[in-house]
Amino acid sequence: MKNVLFQHGQVISIILQRLLQNPFASSLNIIVIGIALSLPIGGYVLLKNVQNLAHQLAGTPQISVFLATGTSPDEIARISKQLKEHSAIDRIEFVPRDLALKQLQVSTGLSDVVAGLTQNPLPDAFIIYPTALTSQQLELLRDDLKSWSKLEHVQLDSAWAHKLEALLKFGRLAVFILAALLSFALVAITFNTIRLQILTQREEIEVAKLIGATNGFIRRPFLYFGIIQGLFGGAAAWLIIAFSLLLLNISLSPLNQLYASSFSLQHLSINDSLTLLGFSTYLGWLGAWLSVSQHLWRIEPK
């Protein structure tokens, strides 16, 4: 086991030395990979921030539930308990009919008209704050509440949620297409880099095969090179995104002061950062494996 770990460590050390021996070409490849990866990942980060900003501007979605006329206090207490225990509801506010009439009188300025009413025409109501924000989940909750007894009317304004979801769906599709195209380009870059290395080391490979080296032993350094190059490219993409968000947040500072806001662009989470590094490493390995699989078998000792 120790010998196996030592061999892998020795291969990694050799690959790092090769990268340092030609720093300009190595840095250029890593920067190209980083820029290519930063484009779709940056789009993903911006979409998440746009979604958060839209929710802040639109506010928390609310569902207004109006009770039937003549609902008793015991029935109101029962409905309140059921609403609080509902998994899709975060919190509720009860609005008695007398309070609703006073709010109507103040907000509309129709105090004379309201004072002339012989009885209160408004029902008791609940204001519901759901835990979910997507239009489908909000509509499912609304349809569920409509089936409850003693609930006369359930009102939901989900137009903004539909518009936001359509916009985000379009953005996610655009980011996915861009990511797929650039991933193919990164595999091609690594493929070509490994191909050139195999051609320049052709004589060394022939000698290694003459003394009994297996294809797995010869293939290992090239695969590690692709893995390390992909990993460094992912790290470069992470740094590019971090620096870009820093500049954008600095530019947002005057706007926050003008609008008395504290909004700032959030960077990748830990899980997203690890996914980025893992995906870039996989692309590097894939490009190296494809190149080695196609070109290594053609080299045989004469």
ZIJO-V362759 format. One line per field, one symbol per residue. psi: psi as a letter, one per 20 degrees, with the letter a starting at -180 (. if undefined). Layout:
BEGIN
psi = ???
END
This chain:
BEGIN
psi = ghhghggghhggggghhhhhhmhggghggggggggghhghhhhgghgghhggghhggirpqqppopqqpjpqhghghgggghghiphjpgrqppoqhghhgghhgghhjlhgghhiphroiqrqqpoporhqiqhghghggghghhiqqjogppppnjghhggghgghggghgghggghgghghhhhhghghghghggghkgghggghhhjjprhgghhghhghggggggghgghggghggggghgghhhhighhhhhjlrkpqpqrqrgghghggggghgggggggggggghhhhiioqp.
END
